[in-house]
């Protein structure tokens, strides 16, 4: 899925070769290969700075020269198959813009919903819930493969959890994507069984379980 987005709808936002690509600097630190079984780390290396960390899906090979594997786990792509969620008139959100980036970066550093960069909110529509000018929850769009659109960055500050904000923000994004004729999908860590079950109840289905690693350019 990531490679299809990088080689297709979002190619203009990436850097690399015909065998390996990454989001351009500042966007989400994602790395993908046309053939994960023969991942071309040597080819993508000139497009990566020393010390840069990337999330890399579907690749399981040995640690390549010049790179370090920091995390080796799995994730579940999940596709929306449910019906239109009902509107939520009590959810008050703000469209996130450049002035909100510092708070968004702080929130993702605190909650770790996945790869997020200073320009990630430029990849689509992002919305946040604020209380007393504090960003307490958010969600938005990241990958795009034709009419398939990823909901990403779903997170809530710990002290505001238990209010259903993550579910409500996800349903908000689902409604917006369906209204545009797009099909929502998302990624969730396979070990996060609580989140997997929540998304299933909402209307997502697990399409498969795939490898996911965090790698660092030496």
BAKOLTI-231733 format. One record per atom (N, C-alpha, C): atom name; residue number from 1; residue in one letter; x, y, z. Coordinates in Angstrom, 2 decimals. Layout:
<pts>
  a   k r       X       Y       Z
 CA NUM a       X       Y       Z
...
</pts>
This chain:
<pts>
  a   k r       X       Y       Z
  N   1 x    0.82   -1.21    0.00
 CA   1 x    0.00    0.00    0.00
  C   1 x    0.86    1.27    0.00
  N   2 x    1.90    1.29    0.86
 CA   2 x    2.74    2.49    0.93
  C   2 x    3.47    2.69   -0.40
  N   3 x    4.00    1.61   -0.96
 CA   3 x    4.72    1.76   -2.23
  C   3 x    3.77    2.23   -3.33
  N   4 x    2.56    1.71   -3.38
 CA   4 x    1.62    2.15   -4.42
  C   4 x    1.34    3.64   -4.32
  N   5 x    1.22    4.15   -3.10
 CA   5 x    1.01    5.59   -2.91
  C   5 x    2.24    6.36   -3.37
  N   6 x    3.43    5.88   -2.99
 CA   6 x    4.67    6.58   -3.34
  C   6 x    4.95    6.57   -4.84
  N   7 x    4.58    5.49   -5.50
 CA   7 x    4.84    5.37   -6.93
  C   7 x    3.71    5.92   -7.78
  N   8 x    2.59    6.27   -7.13
 CA   8 x    1.42    6.74   -7.87
  C   8 x    0.93    8.10   -7.43
  N   9 x   -0.18    8.12   -6.67
 CA   9 x   -0.87    9.36   -6.34
  C   9 x    0.00   10.39   -5.62
  N  10 x    0.97    9.94   -4.82
 CA  10 x    1.77   10.88   -4.03
  C  10 x    3.24   10.92   -4.45
  N  11 x    3.53   10.49   -5.65
 CA  11 x    4.92   10.44   -6.10
  C  11 x    5.59   11.81   -6.02
  N  12 x    4.84   12.86   -6.31
 CA  12 x    5.40   14.23   -6.30
  C  12 x    5.86   14.64   -4.90
  N  13 x    5.40   13.95   -3.88
 CA  13 x    5.74   14.29   -2.50
  C  13 x    6.86   13.41   -1.96
  N  14 x    7.47   12.60   -2.82
 CA  14 x    8.48   11.66   -2.38
  C  14 x    9.81   11.93   -3.07
  N  15 x   10.83   11.24   -2.59
 CA  15 x   12.16   11.29   -3.20
  C  15 x   12.70    9.87   -3.27
  N  16 x   13.53    9.60   -4.29
 CA  16 x   14.10    8.27   -4.40
  C  16 x   14.23    7.81   -5.83
  N  17 x   14.13    6.50   -6.02
 CA  17 x   14.34    5.88   -7.32
  C  17 x   13.09    5.09   -7.72
  N  18 x   13.17    4.39   -8.82
 CA  18 x   12.05    3.56   -9.25
  C  18 x   11.95    2.27   -8.44
  N  19 x   12.92    2.04   -7.56
 CA  19 x   12.90    0.83   -6.72
  C  19 x   12.72    1.14   -5.24
  N  20 x   12.99    2.38   -4.85
 CA  20 x   12.90    2.74   -3.44
  C  20 x   12.55    4.22   -3.32
  N  21 x   11.59    4.54   -2.44
 CA  21 x   11.19    5.92   -2.27
  C  21 x   10.88    6.22   -0.81
  N  22 x   10.93    7.48   -0.45
 CA  22 x   10.59    7.97    0.88
  C  22 x    9.76    9.23    0.71
  N  23 x    8.96    9.56    1.74
 CA  23 x    8.34   10.88    1.73
  C  23 x    9.47   11.91    1.78
  N  24 x    9.28   13.02    1.09
 CA  24 x   10.27   14.09    1.13
  C  24 x   10.46   14.56    2.58
  N  25 x   11.61   15.13    2.85
 CA  25 x   11.96   15.56    4.20
  C  25 x   10.88   16.48    4.77
  N  26 x   10.53   16.23    6.02
 CA  26 x    9.53   17.04    6.70
  C  26 x    8.17   16.38    6.78
  N  27 x    7.86   15.50    5.80
 CA  27 x    6.63   14.75    5.87
  C  27 x    6.84   13.54    6.79
  N  28 x    5.87   12.67    6.88
 CA  28 x    6.01   11.48    7.73
  C  28 x    7.21   10.64    7.27
  N  29 x    8.06   10.18    8.21
 CA  29 x    9.25    9.42    7.84
  C  29 x    8.93    7.97    7.47
  N  30 x    8.42    7.79    6.26
 CA  30 x    8.09    6.48    5.74
  C  30 x    9.03    6.13    4.59
  N  31 x    9.35    4.85    4.49
 CA  31 x   10.26    4.33    3.47
  C  31 x    9.61    3.09    2.86
  N  32 x    9.65    2.97    1.53
 CA  32 x    9.00    1.83    0.87
  C  32 x    9.80    1.37   -0.33
  N  33 x    9.62    0.11   -0.68
 CA  33 x   10.35   -0.51   -1.78
  C  33 x    9.40   -1.18   -2.77
  N  34 x    9.76   -1.12   -4.05
 CA  34 x    8.96   -1.77   -5.07
  C  34 x    8.94   -3.28   -4.87
  N  35 x   10.09   -3.83   -4.45
 CA  35 x   10.21   -5.26   -4.18
  C  35 x   10.79   -5.44   -2.79
  N  36 x    9.96   -5.54   -1.76
 CA  36 x   10.48   -5.66   -0.39
  C  36 x   11.41   -6.85   -0.19
  N  37 x   11.24   -7.90   -0.98
 CA  37 x   12.10   -9.08   -0.83
  C  37 x   13.53   -8.80   -1.27
  N  38 x   13.72   -7.72   -2.05
 CA  38 x   15.07   -7.32   -2.47
  C  38 x   15.20   -5.81   -2.28
  N  39 x   14.95   -5.36   -1.05
 CA  39 x   14.91   -3.93   -0.74
  C  39 x   16.22   -3.23   -1.11
  N  40 x   16.11   -2.15   -1.86
 CA  40 x   17.27   -1.44   -2.37
  C  40 x   17.68   -0.31   -1.41
  N  41 x   18.30   -0.69   -0.30
 CA  41 x   18.74    0.31    0.67
  C  41 x   19.90    1.15    0.13
  N  42 x   20.74    0.54   -0.71
 CA  42 x   21.85    1.30   -1.29
  C  42 x   21.32    2.40   -2.21
  N  43 x   20.24    2.11   -2.93
 CA  43 x   19.68    3.09   -3.85
  C  43 x   19.01    4.26   -3.15
  N  44 x   18.39    4.01   -1.99
 CA  44 x   17.69    5.08   -1.28
  C  44 x   18.63    5.86   -0.37
  N  45 x   19.77    5.30   -0.03
 CA  45 x   20.69    5.94    0.92
  C  45 x   21.05    7.38    0.56
  N  46 x   21.32    7.72   -0.72
 CA  46 x   21.67    9.11   -1.04
  C  46 x   20.55   10.11   -0.75
  N  47 x   19.34    9.62   -0.57
 CA  47 x   18.19   10.50   -0.31
  C  47 x   17.88   10.60    1.20
  N  48 x   18.74   10.01    2.02
 CA  48 x   18.51    9.98    3.47
  C  48 x   19.73   10.54    4.20
  N  49 x   19.48   11.31    5.23
 CA  49 x   20.56   11.87    6.03
  C  49 x   20.96   10.90    7.14
  N  50 x   22.21   10.96    7.57
 CA  50 x   22.67   10.15    8.68
  C  50 x   21.83   10.47    9.92
  N  51 x   21.40    9.43   10.60
 CA  51 x   20.59    9.61   11.81
  C  51 x   19.09    9.66   11.56
  N  52 x   18.66    9.74   10.31
 CA  52 x   17.21    9.76   10.02
  C  52 x   16.60    8.39   10.34
  N  53 x   15.43    8.41   10.96
 CA  53 x   14.70    7.20   11.32
  C  53 x   13.48    7.08   10.42
  N  54 x   13.24    5.87    9.91
 CA  54 x   12.12    5.63    9.01
  C  54 x   11.33    4.40    9.45
  N  55 x   10.02    4.48    9.23
 CA  55 x    9.15    3.32    9.36
  C  55 x    9.13    2.64    7.99
  N  56 x    9.39    1.35    7.98
 CA  56 x    9.49    0.61    6.72
  C  56 x    8.63   -0.64    6.81
  N  57 x    7.63   -0.75    5.96
 CA  57 x    6.71   -1.87    5.99
  C  57 x    7.04   -2.95    4.98
  N  58 x    6.68   -4.19    5.29
 CA  58 x    6.69   -5.34    4.41
  C  58 x    8.07   -5.91    4.12
  N  59 x    9.13   -5.37    4.71
 CA  59 x   10.48   -5.86    4.47
  C  59 x   10.97   -6.66    5.66
  N  60 x   11.59   -7.83    5.41
 CA  60 x   12.04   -8.70    6.49
  C  60 x   13.48   -9.17    6.30
  N  61 x   14.22   -8.57    5.40
 CA  61 x   15.59   -9.02    5.13
  C  61 x   16.56   -8.72    6.26
  N  62 x   17.81   -9.16    6.07
 CA  62 x   18.86   -8.91    7.03
  C  62 x   19.19   -7.42    7.09
  N  63 x   19.75   -7.00    8.22
 CA  63 x   20.12   -5.59    8.38
  C  63 x   21.12   -5.20    7.31
  N  64 x   20.81   -4.19    6.48
 CA  64 x   21.69   -3.81    5.38
  C  64 x   22.87   -2.97    5.86
  N  65 x   23.93   -2.97    5.09
 CA  65 x   25.10   -2.15    5.41
  C  65 x   24.71   -0.68    5.42
  N  66 x   25.17    0.03    6.44
 CA  66 x   24.88    1.45    6.53
  C  66 x   23.57    1.79    7.22
  N  67 x   22.86    0.78    7.71
 CA  67 x   21.57    0.98    8.36
  C  67 x   21.51    0.15    9.65
  N  68 x   20.64    0.58   10.55
 CA  68 x   20.42   -0.16   11.79
  C  68 x   18.93   -0.39   11.97
  N  69 x   18.54   -1.60   12.35
 CA  69 x   17.16   -1.91   12.66
  C  69 x   16.91   -1.61   14.13
  N  70 x   16.01   -0.67   14.43
 CA  70 x   15.69   -0.30   15.81
  C  70 x   14.50   -1.06   16.36
  N  71 x   13.57   -1.42   15.49
 CA  71 x   12.35   -2.12   15.92
  C  71 x   11.92   -3.07   14.83
  N  72 x   11.53   -4.27   15.23
 CA  72 x   11.08   -5.30   14.29
  C  72 x    9.75   -5.85   14.81
  N  73 x    8.65   -5.47   14.17
 CA  73 x    7.33   -5.87   14.65
  C  73 x    6.39   -6.06   13.44
  N  74 x    5.09   -6.03   13.68
 CA  74 x    4.13   -6.17   12.58
  C  74 x    3.00   -5.16   12.75
  N  75 x    2.31   -4.89   11.64
 CA  75 x    1.17   -3.99   11.67
  C  75 x    0.04   -4.57   10.84
  N  76 x   -1.16   -4.05   11.06
 CA  76 x   -2.35   -4.52   10.34
  C  76 x   -2.94   -3.38    9.51
  N  77 x   -2.88   -3.46    8.19
 CA  77 x   -3.69   -2.54    7.39
  C  77 x   -5.16   -2.91    7.58
  N  78 x   -6.02   -1.92    7.78
 CA  78 x   -7.44   -2.15    7.99
  C  78 x   -8.24   -1.28    7.02
  N  79 x   -9.21   -1.89    6.36
 CA  79 x  -10.01   -1.23    5.32
  C  79 x  -11.44   -1.02    5.81
  N  80 x  -11.99    0.15    5.50
 CA  80 x  -13.37    0.45    5.90
  C  80 x  -14.35   -0.32    5.04
  N  81 x  -15.28   -1.06    5.69
 CA  81 x  -16.35   -1.77    4.99
  C  81 x  -17.70   -1.47    5.63
  N  82 x  -17.72   -0.56    6.61
 CA  82 x  -18.95   -0.28    7.34
  C  82 x  -19.85    0.71    6.63
  N  83 x  -20.92    1.08    7.28
 CA  83 x  -21.85    2.07    6.75
  C  83 x  -21.45    3.45    7.26
  N  84 x  -22.13    4.47    6.75
 CA  84 x  -21.81    5.85    7.13
  C  84 x  -22.06    6.07    8.62
  N  85 x  -21.04    6.50    9.38
 CA  85 x  -21.27    6.77   10.81
  C  85 x  -22.21    7.97   10.97
  N  86 x  -23.03    7.97   12.02
 CA  86 x  -23.94    9.10   12.24
  C  86 x  -23.15   10.36   12.56
  N  87 x  -23.73   11.51   12.24
 CA  87 x  -23.08   12.78   12.53
  C  87 x  -22.98   12.98   14.05
  N  88 x  -21.99   13.75   14.46
 CA  88 x  -21.74   13.99   15.88
  C  88 x  -21.73   15.51   16.09
  N  89 x  -22.88   16.05   16.43
 CA  89 x  -23.00   17.50   16.58
  C  89 x  -22.29   18.03   17.82
  N  90 x  -21.92   17.15   18.74
 CA  90 x  -21.29   17.60   19.99
  C  90 x  -19.76   17.63   19.88
  N  91 x  -19.24   17.13   18.79
 CA  91 x  -17.78   17.13   18.59
  C  91 x  -17.38   18.42   17.90
  N  92 x  -16.66   19.26   18.58
 CA  92 x  -16.22   20.55   18.03
  C  92 x  -14.74   20.47   17.67
  N  93 x  -14.45   20.58   16.40
 CA  93 x  -13.08   20.42   15.93
  C  93 x  -12.60   21.68   15.22
  N  94 x  -11.29   21.79   15.10
 CA  94 x  -10.64   22.89   14.41
  C  94 x   -9.75   22.30   13.32
  N  95 x   -9.80   22.87   12.13
 CA  95 x   -8.89   22.44   11.06
  C  95 x   -7.47   22.86   11.43
  N  96 x   -6.56   21.88   11.48
 CA  96 x   -5.19   22.17   11.88
  C  96 x   -4.41   22.82   10.74
  N  97 x   -3.65   23.86   11.08
 CA  97 x   -2.85   24.59   10.11
  C  97 x   -1.45   24.80   10.65
  N  98 x   -0.65   25.56    9.95
 CA  98 x    0.77   25.72   10.31
  C  98 x    0.96   26.15   11.75
  N  99 x    0.10   27.04   12.23
 CA  99 x    0.27   27.54   13.59
  C  99 x    0.04   26.46   14.66
  N 100 x   -0.59   25.35   14.25
 CA 100 x   -0.87   24.28   15.21
  C 100 x    0.21   23.19   15.22
  N 101 x    1.17   23.29   14.31
 CA 101 x    2.19   22.24   14.18
  C 101 x    2.95   21.99   15.49
  N 102 x    3.42   23.02   16.21
 CA 102 x    4.13   22.73   17.46
  C 102 x    3.32   21.89   18.44
  N 103 x    2.03   22.19   18.58
 CA 103 x    1.19   21.40   19.48
  C 103 x    0.98   19.98   18.94
  N 104 x    0.84   19.85   17.61
 CA 104 x    0.67   18.53   17.02
  C 104 x    1.92   17.68   17.22
  N 105 x    3.09   18.30   17.08
 CA 105 x    4.34   17.58   17.29
  C 105 x    4.46   17.14   18.75
  N 106 x    4.07   18.01   19.66
 CA 106 x    4.12   17.68   21.08
  C 106 x    3.18   16.52   21.40
  N 107 x    1.98   16.58   20.83
 CA 107 x    0.98   15.54   21.10
  C 107 x    1.45   14.18   20.57
  N 108 x    2.02   14.16   19.37
 CA 108 x    2.48   12.87   18.82
  C 108 x    3.71   12.35   19.57
  N 109 x    4.56   13.25   20.04
 CA 109 x    5.70   12.81   20.84
  C 109 x    5.23   12.19   22.15
  N 110 x    4.13   12.69   22.68
 CA 110 x    3.58   12.19   23.94
  C 110 x    2.85   10.87   23.76
  N 111 x    2.10   10.73   22.67
 CA 111 x    1.22    9.57   22.50
  C 111 x    1.73    8.53   21.51
  N 112 x    2.68    8.91   20.65
 CA 112 x    3.31    7.99   19.69
  C 112 x    2.29    7.21   18.84
  N 113 x    1.46    7.91   18.05
 CA 113 x    0.50    7.21   17.19
  C 113 x    1.12    6.64   15.92
  N 114 x    2.40    6.94   15.67
 CA 114 x    3.06    6.50   14.45
  C 114 x    3.88    7.63   13.86
  N 115 x    4.47    7.41   12.69
 CA 115 x    5.36    8.41   12.10
  C 115 x    4.65    9.73   11.79
  N 116 x    5.23   10.82   12.27
 CA 116 x    4.63   12.14   12.09
  C 116 x    5.76   13.15   11.95
  N 117 x    5.62   14.06   10.99
 CA 117 x    6.62   15.09   10.77
  C 117 x    6.00   16.47   10.76
  N 118 x    6.85   17.49   10.70
 CA 118 x    6.37   18.86   10.77
  C 118 x    5.45   19.23    9.60
  N 119 x    5.56   18.53    8.48
 CA 119 x    4.73   18.84    7.31
  C 119 x    3.63   17.81    7.07
  N 120 x    3.46   16.89    7.99
 CA 120 x    2.47   15.83    7.80
  C 120 x    1.07   16.40    7.58
  N 121 x    0.72   17.48    8.26
 CA 121 x   -0.64   18.01    8.11
  C 121 x   -0.87   18.59    6.71
  N 122 x    0.20   18.73    5.90
 CA 122 x    0.03   19.18    4.52
  C 122 x   -0.42   18.06    3.60
  N 123 x   -0.41   16.82    4.10
 CA 123 x   -0.75   15.67    3.27
  C 123 x   -2.26   15.49    3.08
  N 124 x   -3.06   16.28    3.79
 CA 124 x   -4.51   16.18    3.68
  C 124 x   -5.19   17.04    4.72
  N 125 x   -6.41   16.70    5.03
 CA 125 x   -7.14   17.44    6.06
  C 125 x   -6.82   16.86    7.43
  N 126 x   -6.50   17.74    8.36
 CA 126 x   -6.24   17.34    9.75
  C 126 x   -7.11   18.18   10.67
  N 127 x   -7.67   17.52   11.68
 CA 127 x   -8.57   18.20   12.61
  C 127 x   -8.15   17.89   14.04
  N 128 x   -8.39   18.87   14.92
 CA 128 x   -8.05   18.69   16.32
  C 128 x   -9.16   19.15   17.24
  N 129 x   -9.16   18.60   18.45
 CA 129 x  -10.05   19.03   19.52
  C 129 x   -9.21   19.81   20.52
  N 130 x   -9.68   21.00   20.86
 CA 130 x   -8.95   21.86   21.79
  C 130 x   -9.77   22.09   23.06
  N 131 x   -9.07   22.17   24.19
 CA 131 x   -9.68   22.60   25.44
  C 131 x   -8.76   23.64   26.06
  N 132 x   -9.31   24.84   26.25
 CA 132 x   -8.51   25.95   26.77
  C 132 x   -7.24   26.14   25.95
  N 133 x   -7.40   26.09   24.63
 CA 133 x   -6.33   26.31   23.66
  C 133 x   -5.28   25.19   23.65
  N 134 x   -5.53   24.10   24.36
 CA 134 x   -4.63   22.95   24.36
  C 134 x   -5.16   21.89   23.41
  N 135 x   -4.32   21.42   22.49
 CA 135 x   -4.70   20.36   21.57
  C 135 x   -4.74   19.04   22.33
  N 136 x   -5.93   18.45   22.45
 CA 136 x   -6.08   17.25   23.26
  C 136 x   -6.31   15.99   22.44
  N 137 x   -6.72   16.14   21.17
 CA 137 x   -6.94   14.99   20.30
  C 137 x   -6.87   15.44   18.86
  N 138 x   -6.50   14.53   17.97
 CA 138 x   -6.46   14.89   16.55
  C 138 x   -6.50   13.64   15.68
  N 139 x   -6.71   13.86   14.39
 CA 139 x   -6.68   12.81   13.38
  C 139 x   -6.62   13.50   12.03
  N 140 x   -6.11   12.79   11.02
 CA 140 x   -6.02   13.40    9.70
  C 140 x   -5.74   12.39    8.61
  N 141 x   -5.30   12.89    7.47
 CA 141 x   -5.06   12.07    6.29
  C 141 x   -3.57   12.02    5.98
  N 142 x   -3.10   10.84    5.53
 CA 142 x   -1.70   10.72    5.17
  C 142 x   -1.55   10.07    3.79
  N 143 x   -1.51    8.75    3.70
 CA 143 x   -1.29    8.09    2.42
  C 143 x   -2.52    8.16    1.52
  N 144 x   -2.26    8.16    0.20
 CA 144 x   -3.34    8.13   -0.78
  C 144 x   -2.94    7.23   -1.93
  N 145 x   -3.82    6.29   -2.27
 CA 145 x   -3.63    5.39   -3.41
  C 145 x   -4.91    5.42   -4.21
  N 146 x   -4.98    6.33   -5.18
 CA 146 x   -6.21    6.50   -5.93
  C 146 x   -7.32    6.98   -5.03
  N 147 x   -8.41    6.22   -4.95
 CA 147 x   -9.53    6.61   -4.08
  C 147 x   -9.41    6.01   -2.68
  N 148 x   -8.33    5.31   -2.42
 CA 148 x   -8.07    4.82   -1.06
  C 148 x   -7.34    5.91   -0.30
  N 149 x   -7.83    6.25    0.90
 CA 149 x   -7.24    7.35    1.67
  C 149 x   -7.03    6.90    3.11
  N 150 x   -5.83    7.12    3.61
 CA 150 x   -5.48    6.67    4.95
  C 150 x   -5.85    7.70    6.03
  N 151 x   -6.48    7.21    7.08
 CA 151 x   -6.70    8.01    8.29
  C 151 x   -5.51    7.74    9.21
  N 152 x   -4.90    8.80    9.71
 CA 152 x   -3.64    8.63   10.43
  C 152 x   -3.57    9.58   11.63
  N 153 x   -2.55    9.36   12.46
 CA 153 x   -2.28   10.27   13.57
  C 153 x   -3.39   10.35   14.60
  N 154 x   -4.17    9.30   14.75
 CA 154 x   -5.29    9.30   15.70
  C 154 x   -4.73    9.21   17.12
  N 155 x   -4.91   10.25   17.91
 CA 155 x   -4.34   10.22   19.25
  C 155 x   -5.06   11.18   20.18
  N 156 x   -4.94   10.90   21.47
 CA 156 x   -5.57   11.69   22.54
  C 156 x   -4.59   11.82   23.70
  N 157 x   -4.49   13.01   24.26
 CA 157 x   -3.65   13.18   25.45
  C 157 x   -4.12   12.24   26.55
  N 158 x   -3.20   11.64   27.28
 CA 158 x   -3.59   10.63   28.30
  C 158 x   -4.65   11.11   29.28
  N 159 x   -4.55   12.35   29.73
 CA 159 x   -5.50   12.82   30.74
  C 159 x   -6.90   13.07   30.17
  N 160 x   -7.04   13.00   28.83
 CA 160 x   -8.35   13.20   28.21
  C 160 x   -8.89   11.90   27.60
  N 161 x   -8.20   10.80   27.82
 CA 161 x   -8.68    9.52   27.31
  C 161 x   -9.87    9.03   28.12
  N 162 x  -10.65    8.15   27.53
 CA 162 x  -11.85    7.64   28.19
  C 162 x  -13.11    8.38   27.80
  N 163 x  -12.97    9.40   26.93
 CA 163 x  -14.13   10.17   26.47
  C 163 x  -14.59    9.76   25.07
  N 164 x  -13.92    8.77   24.50
 CA 164 x  -14.28    8.34   23.15
  C 164 x  -13.79    9.26   22.05
  N 165 x  -12.83   10.12   22.35
 CA 165 x  -12.38   11.09   21.36
  C 165 x  -11.72   10.42   20.15
  N 166 x  -10.93    9.38   20.39
 CA 166 x  -10.26    8.70   19.26
  C 166 x  -11.31    8.12   18.31
  N 167 x  -12.31    7.46   18.86
 CA 167 x  -13.37    6.89   18.01
  C 167 x  -14.11    7.99   17.28
  N 168 x  -14.45    9.06   17.97
 CA 168 x  -15.23   10.12   17.35
  C 168 x  -14.44   10.86   16.28
  N 169 x  -13.15   11.05   16.50
 CA 169 x  -12.31   11.68   15.50
  C 169 x  -12.17   10.78   14.27
  N 170 x  -12.03    9.48   14.52
 CA 170 x  -11.95    8.53   13.40
  C 170 x  -13.24    8.56   12.58
  N 171 x  -14.38    8.56   13.27
 CA 171 x  -15.67    8.59   12.55
  C 171 x  -15.83    9.90   11.79
  N 172 x  -15.33   11.00   12.34
 CA 172 x  -15.36   12.27   11.62
  C 172 x  -14.61   12.14   10.30
  N 173 x  -13.41   11.57   10.34
 CA 173 x  -12.62   11.43    9.12
  C 173 x  -13.28   10.46    8.15
  N 174 x  -13.87    9.39    8.67
 CA 174 x  -14.58    8.44    7.80
  C 174 x  -15.70    9.15    7.06
  N 175 x  -16.49    9.95    7.77
 CA 175 x  -17.60   10.67    7.13
  C 175 x  -17.08   11.60    6.03
  N 176 x  -16.00   12.29    6.29
 CA 176 x  -15.47   13.24    5.31
  C 176 x  -14.94   12.52    4.08
  N 177 x  -14.26   11.40    4.29
 CA 177 x  -13.72   10.66    3.14
  C 177 x  -14.84   10.04    2.31
  N 178 x  -15.81    9.43    2.97
 CA 178 x  -16.92    8.84    2.24
  C 178 x  -17.69    9.89    1.44
  N 179 x  -17.81   11.09    2.00
 CA 179 x  -18.51   12.17    1.29
  C 179 x  -17.78   12.57    0.02
  N 180 x  -16.48   12.34   -0.02
 CA 180 x  -15.67   12.66   -1.20
  C 180 x  -15.57   11.47   -2.15
  N 181 x  -16.22   10.38   -1.82
 CA 181 x  -16.16    9.20   -2.67
  C 181 x  -14.90    8.40   -2.49
  N 182 x  -14.23    8.56   -1.35
 CA 182 x  -13.00    7.84   -1.07
  C 182 x  -13.24    6.74   -0.03
  N 183 x  -12.40    5.71   -0.06
 CA 183 x  -12.52    4.60    0.87
  C 183 x  -11.46    4.73    1.95
  N 184 x  -11.85    4.84    3.21
 CA 184 x  -10.87    4.99    4.29
  C 184 x  -10.14    3.68    4.58
  N 185 x   -8.89    3.83    4.97
 CA 185 x   -8.14    2.71    5.55
  C 185 x   -7.20    3.29    6.60
  N 186 x   -6.63    2.42    7.38
 CA 186 x   -5.67    2.86    8.40
  C 186 x   -4.71    1.73    8.70
  N 187 x   -3.66    2.06    9.43
 CA 187 x   -2.69    1.07    9.91
  C 187 x   -2.68    1.09   11.43
  N 188 x   -2.57   -0.08   12.02
 CA 188 x   -2.50   -0.18   13.48
  C 188 x   -1.50   -1.28   13.83
  N 189 x   -0.73   -1.06   14.89
 CA 189 x    0.22   -2.08   15.34
  C 189 x   -0.53   -3.36   15.69
  N 190 x   -0.05   -4.48   15.19
 CA 190 x   -0.75   -5.75   15.42
  C 190 x   -0.86   -6.07   16.91
  N 191 x    0.14   -5.67   17.69
 CA 191 x    0.11   -5.97   19.12
  C 191 x   -0.88   -5.09   19.89
  N 192 x   -1.37   -4.04   19.24
 CA 192 x   -2.36   -3.16   19.88
  C 192 x   -3.74   -3.74   19.65
  N 193 x   -3.99   -4.87   20.30
 CA 193 x   -5.23   -5.61   20.05
  C 193 x   -6.47   -4.81   20.45
  N 194 x   -6.32   -3.95   21.45
 CA 194 x   -7.46   -3.13   21.87
  C 194 x   -7.90   -2.21   20.74
  N 195 x   -6.93   -1.57   20.09
 CA 195 x   -7.26   -0.67   18.98
  C 195 x   -7.82   -1.46   17.80
  N 196 x   -7.23   -2.62   17.51
 CA 196 x   -7.71   -3.45   16.41
  C 196 x   -9.17   -3.80   16.62
  N 197 x   -9.54   -4.21   17.82
 CA 197 x  -10.92   -4.59   18.10
  C 197 x  -11.85   -3.39   18.02
  N 198 x  -11.39   -2.22   18.48
 CA 198 x  -12.20   -1.01   18.40
  C 198 x  -12.50   -0.67   16.94
  N 199 x  -11.46   -0.71   16.10
 CA 199 x  -11.67   -0.37   14.69
  C 199 x  -12.56   -1.39   13.99
  N 200 x  -12.47   -2.66   14.39
 CA 200 x  -13.36   -3.68   13.83
  C 200 x  -14.82   -3.35   14.15
  N 201 x  -15.08   -2.97   15.40
 CA 201 x  -16.44   -2.64   15.81
  C 201 x  -16.97   -1.43   15.05
  N 202 x  -16.08   -0.52   14.67
 CA 202 x  -16.49    0.67   13.95
  C 202 x  -16.86    0.39   12.50
  N 203 x  -16.22   -0.63   11.91
 CA 203 x  -16.51   -0.94   10.51
  C 203 x  -15.30   -1.23    9.66
  N 204 x  -14.11   -1.28   10.28
 CA 204 x  -12.89   -1.63    9.55
  C 204 x  -12.67   -3.14    9.62
  N 205 x  -11.98   -3.69    8.62
 CA 205 x  -11.60   -5.10    8.65
  C 205 x  -10.09   -5.19    8.43
  N 206 x   -9.46   -6.15    9.10
 CA 206 x   -8.04   -6.40    8.89
  C 206 x   -7.86   -7.08    7.54
  N 207 x   -7.04   -6.50    6.68
 CA 207 x   -6.81   -7.12    5.37
  C 207 x   -5.68   -8.14    5.42
  N 208 x   -4.70   -7.91    6.32
 CA 208 x   -3.58   -8.84    6.50
  C 208 x   -2.71   -8.32    7.64
  N 209 x   -1.70   -9.07    8.00
 CA 209 x   -0.71   -8.63    8.97
  C 209 x    0.64   -8.62    8.26
  N 210 x    1.34   -7.51    8.31
 CA 210 x    2.59   -7.36    7.55
  C 210 x    3.74   -6.93    8.46
  N 211 x    4.97   -7.22    8.07
 CA 211 x    6.12   -6.76    8.85
  C 211 x    6.19   -5.24    8.88
  N 212 x    6.70   -4.69    9.97
 CA 212 x    6.96   -3.27   10.06
  C 212 x    8.22   -3.07   10.90
  N 213 x    9.16   -2.31   10.36
 CA 213 x   10.41   -2.07   11.06
  C 213 x   10.68   -0.57   11.13
  N 214 x   11.45   -0.19   12.15
 CA 214 x   12.01    1.14   12.19
  C 214 x   13.50    1.00   11.92
  N 215 x   13.99    1.72   10.91
 CA 215 x   15.40    1.65   10.53
  C 215 x   16.02    3.04   10.60
  N 216 x   17.31    3.06   10.87
 CA 216 x   18.04    4.32   10.99
  C 216 x   19.22    4.31   10.03
  N 217 x   19.38    5.41    9.30
 CA 217 x   20.52    5.55    8.41
  C 217 x   21.75    5.90    9.24
  N 218 x   22.80    5.11    9.13
 CA 218 x   24.04    5.35    9.89
  C 218 x   24.82    6.55    9.32
</pts>
